[in-house]
Amino acid sequence: MTSGNNFSFVYAKSVVKDVEKIHSLDRIRIKEQIELLSAFPLVQNIKRLTNHPLADFRLRVGNYRVLFDVDFDNRKLFILKIGHRKDVY
């Protein structure tokens, strides 16, 4: 977890299975981009999702998407799903 004024991360249990399915090079890029999310909302490649049943935001990392919610009061990011763009929407 990250401290200070930055956000900390909470991962859904299903994210572990999601990540296991991803090629190792893509996995490294996704991990780096997730770490940059601690400076939310000052991050590129973020989009607010409308009418998505699982998450409010998405982070684009190549052909992969990281779906997450934000708890502004407690400074936490909930990483809910990681997957190929054709599978997460």
GROMACS elastic network, one bead per residue, 0.5 to 0.9 nm:
[ bonds ]
;  ai    aj funct       b0    kb
    1     7     6  0.85002   500
    1     8     6  0.51908   500
    1     9     6  0.59858   500
    1    10     6  0.82132   500
    2     6     6  0.67283   500
    2     7     6  0.65962   500
    2     9     6  0.73812   500
    2    35     6  0.88625   500
    2    38     6  0.72303   500
    3     6     6  0.60569   500
    3     7     6  0.70809   500
    3     8     6  0.65694   500
    4     7     6  0.79012   500
    5    38     6  0.88733   500
    5    39     6  0.83103   500
    5    75     6  0.79866   500
    6    37     6  0.87141   500
    6    38     6  0.51304   500
    6    39     6  0.54476   500
    6    40     6  0.74926   500
    6    75     6  0.70868   500
    6    76     6  0.86617   500
    7    37     6  0.76603   500
    7    39     6  0.66145   500
    7    40     6  0.70217   500
    7    70     6  0.89062   500
    7    71     6  0.89565   500
    7    72     6  0.85240   500
    7    74     6  0.83513   500
    7    76     6  0.50741   500
    7    77     6  0.63413   500
    8    38     6  0.63196   500
    8    74     6  0.89065   500
    8    75     6  0.64078   500
    8    77     6  0.60762   500
    8    78     6  0.86609   500
    9    34     6  0.89202   500
    9    35     6  0.88484   500
    9    37     6  0.89393   500
    9    38     6  0.77236   500
    9    75     6  0.88324   500
    9    76     6  0.57026   500
    9    78     6  0.59924   500
    9    79     6  0.70040   500
   10    76     6  0.69314   500
   10    77     6  0.60878   500
   10    79     6  0.61108   500
   10    80     6  0.85920   500
   11    14     6  0.82265   500
   11    15     6  0.65495   500
   11    16     6  0.83496   500
   11    77     6  0.83752   500
   11    78     6  0.58470   500
   11    80     6  0.64327   500
   11    81     6  0.86578   500
   12    15     6  0.55173   500
   12    16     6  0.78810   500
   12    78     6  0.72050   500
   12    79     6  0.61535   500
   12    80     6  0.52255   500
   12    81     6  0.74582   500
   13    16     6  0.60737   500
   13    17     6  0.78201   500
   13    80     6  0.83783   500
   14    17     6  0.54278   500
   14    18     6  0.63756   500
   14    19     6  0.88789   500
   14    80     6  0.75659   500
   14    81     6  0.71072   500
   14    82     6  0.89410   500
   15    19     6  0.61074   500
   15    20     6  0.86195   500
   15    79     6  0.74900   500
   15    80     6  0.65404   500
   15    81     6  0.55208   500
   15    82     6  0.62334   500
   15    83     6  0.89685   500
   16    19     6  0.53045   500
   16    20     6  0.63839   500
   17    20     6  0.51951   500
   17    21     6  0.67994   500
   18    21     6  0.56619   500
   18    22     6  0.71736   500
   18    81     6  0.70036   500
   18    82     6  0.57074   500
   18    83     6  0.62509   500
   19    22     6  0.53667   500
   19    23     6  0.84822   500
   19    27     6  0.68123   500
   19    82     6  0.67244   500
   19    83     6  0.76223   500
   20    23     6  0.79893   500
   20    24     6  0.87428   500
   20    27     6  0.85847   500
   21    83     6  0.83999   500
   22    25     6  0.84172   500
   22    26     6  0.65942   500
   22    27     6  0.60151   500
   22    83     6  0.76886   500
   22    84     6  0.84527   500
   23    26     6  0.54643   500
   23    27     6  0.60631   500
   23    28     6  0.88584   500
   24    28     6  0.62905   500
   24    29     6  0.88185   500
   25    28     6  0.52826   500
   25    29     6  0.65693   500
   25    30     6  0.87834   500
   26    29     6  0.51278   500
   26    30     6  0.61231   500
   26    31     6  0.85878   500
   26    61     6  0.84239   500
   26    62     6  0.83624   500
   26    64     6  0.82847   500
   27    30     6  0.51126   500
   27    31     6  0.61476   500
   27    32     6  0.86921   500
   28    31     6  0.51307   500
   28    32     6  0.62832   500
   28    33     6  0.87277   500
   29    32     6  0.51798   500
   29    33     6  0.62736   500
   29    34     6  0.86576   500
   29    61     6  0.72805   500
   29    62     6  0.87967   500
   30    33     6  0.51455   500
   30    34     6  0.61165   500
   30    35     6  0.86619   500
   30    60     6  0.89500   500
   30    61     6  0.61602   500
   30    62     6  0.88069   500
   30    64     6  0.79553   500
   30    65     6  0.86360   500
   30    66     6  0.80338   500
   30    82     6  0.87741   500
   31    34     6  0.51178   500
   31    35     6  0.62856   500
   31    36     6  0.87999   500
   32    35     6  0.52274   500
   32    36     6  0.65290   500
   33    36     6  0.50669   500
   33    37     6  0.65741   500
   33    59     6  0.82055   500
   33    60     6  0.88369   500
   33    61     6  0.72095   500
   34    37     6  0.50688   500
   34    38     6  0.74857   500
   34    59     6  0.82140   500
   34    66     6  0.80351   500
   34    79     6  0.88124   500
   35    38     6  0.58968   500
   35    39     6  0.84805   500
   36    39     6  0.60882   500
   36    40     6  0.78468   500
   36    43     6  0.70123   500
   37    40     6  0.51386   500
   37    41     6  0.75741   500
   37    42     6  0.80676   500
   37    43     6  0.63558   500
   37    59     6  0.86338   500
   37    77     6  0.82487   500
   38    41     6  0.84652   500
   38    43     6  0.87753   500
   38    76     6  0.86883   500
   38    77     6  0.79181   500
   39    42     6  0.57228   500
   39    43     6  0.66749   500
   40    43     6  0.58185   500
   40    77     6  0.87593   500
   41    44     6  0.84285   500
   41    46     6  0.82147   500
   43    46     6  0.66660   500
   43    59     6  0.89767   500
   44    47     6  0.87941   500
   44    59     6  0.81990   500
   44    60     6  0.86919   500
   45    58     6  0.81072   500
   45    59     6  0.55996   500
   45    60     6  0.52876   500
   45    61     6  0.76427   500
   46    57     6  0.68332   500
   46    58     6  0.56182   500
   46    60     6  0.65515   500
   47    56     6  0.86516   500
   47    57     6  0.56694   500
   47    58     6  0.54591   500
   47    59     6  0.67086   500
   47    60     6  0.82715   500
   48    55     6  0.89577   500
   48    56     6  0.58543   500
   48    58     6  0.65357   500
   49    52     6  0.61065   500
   49    55     6  0.72091   500
   49    56     6  0.51156   500
   49    57     6  0.52157   500
   49    58     6  0.68286   500
   50    53     6  0.89545   500
   50    55     6  0.89670   500
   50    56     6  0.70320   500
   50    57     6  0.86117   500
   51    54     6  0.89111   500
   51    55     6  0.88421   500
   51    56     6  0.82494   500
   52    55     6  0.59889   500
   52    56     6  0.68344   500
   52    57     6  0.89520   500
   52    89     6  0.76538   500
   53    56     6  0.84626   500
   54    67     6  0.78779   500
   54    68     6  0.82592   500
   54    69     6  0.85995   500
   54    80     6  0.75115   500
   54    81     6  0.84699   500
   55    58     6  0.75314   500
   55    67     6  0.57326   500
   55    68     6  0.53269   500
   55    69     6  0.55014   500
   55    79     6  0.88415   500
   55    80     6  0.70876   500
   55    81     6  0.84665   500
   56    67     6  0.75333   500
   56    68     6  0.63915   500
   56    69     6  0.53194   500
   56    70     6  0.77701   500
   57    66     6  0.83373   500
   57    67     6  0.58707   500
   57    68     6  0.53626   500
   57    69     6  0.60320   500
   57    70     6  0.80574   500
   58    65     6  0.63074   500
   58    66     6  0.54551   500
   58    68     6  0.60775   500
   58    69     6  0.85476   500
   59    64     6  0.84124   500
   59    65     6  0.55965   500
   59    67     6  0.64947   500
   59    68     6  0.79600   500
   60    63     6  0.72958   500
   60    64     6  0.61712   500
   60    66     6  0.66419   500
   60    67     6  0.89914   500
   60    85     6  0.86482   500
   61    64     6  0.51465   500
   61    65     6  0.59725   500
   61    66     6  0.76457   500
   62    65     6  0.78660   500
   62    85     6  0.89608   500
   63    83     6  0.85866   500
   63    84     6  0.58682   500
   63    85     6  0.57300   500
   63    86     6  0.84917   500
   64    82     6  0.71369   500
   64    83     6  0.54447   500
   64    85     6  0.51940   500
   64    86     6  0.85888   500
   64    88     6  0.87137   500
   65    81     6  0.80187   500
   65    82     6  0.57490   500
   65    83     6  0.56294   500
   65    84     6  0.61712   500
   65    85     6  0.56899   500
   65    88     6  0.71923   500
   66    79     6  0.71120   500
   66    80     6  0.76307   500
   66    81     6  0.58911   500
   66    83     6  0.68348   500
   66    84     6  0.89981   500
   66    88     6  0.86449   500
   67    78     6  0.85801   500
   67    79     6  0.62253   500
   67    80     6  0.56472   500
   67    81     6  0.51346   500
   67    82     6  0.63135   500
   67    83     6  0.86527   500
   67    88     6  0.80899   500
   68    77     6  0.66530   500
   68    78     6  0.53351   500
   68    80     6  0.52607   500
   68    81     6  0.70875   500
   69    76     6  0.85210   500
   69    77     6  0.58707   500
   69    78     6  0.51297   500
   69    79     6  0.68214   500
   69    80     6  0.74625   500
   70    73     6  0.89888   500
   70    75     6  0.76049   500
   70    76     6  0.60636   500
   70    78     6  0.62613   500
   70    79     6  0.89486   500
   71    74     6  0.57107   500
   71    75     6  0.57309   500
   71    76     6  0.51261   500
   71    77     6  0.62856   500
   71    78     6  0.78133   500
   72    76     6  0.67065   500
   72    77     6  0.84345   500
   73    76     6  0.80086   500
   79    82     6  0.79253   500
   81    88     6  0.74907   500
   82    88     6  0.74284   500
   83    86     6  0.81608   500
   83    87     6  0.63538   500
   83    88     6  0.58281   500
   84    87     6  0.54396   500
   84    88     6  0.64497   500
   85    88     6  0.56110   500
   85    89     6  0.69718   500
   86    89     6  0.68322   500
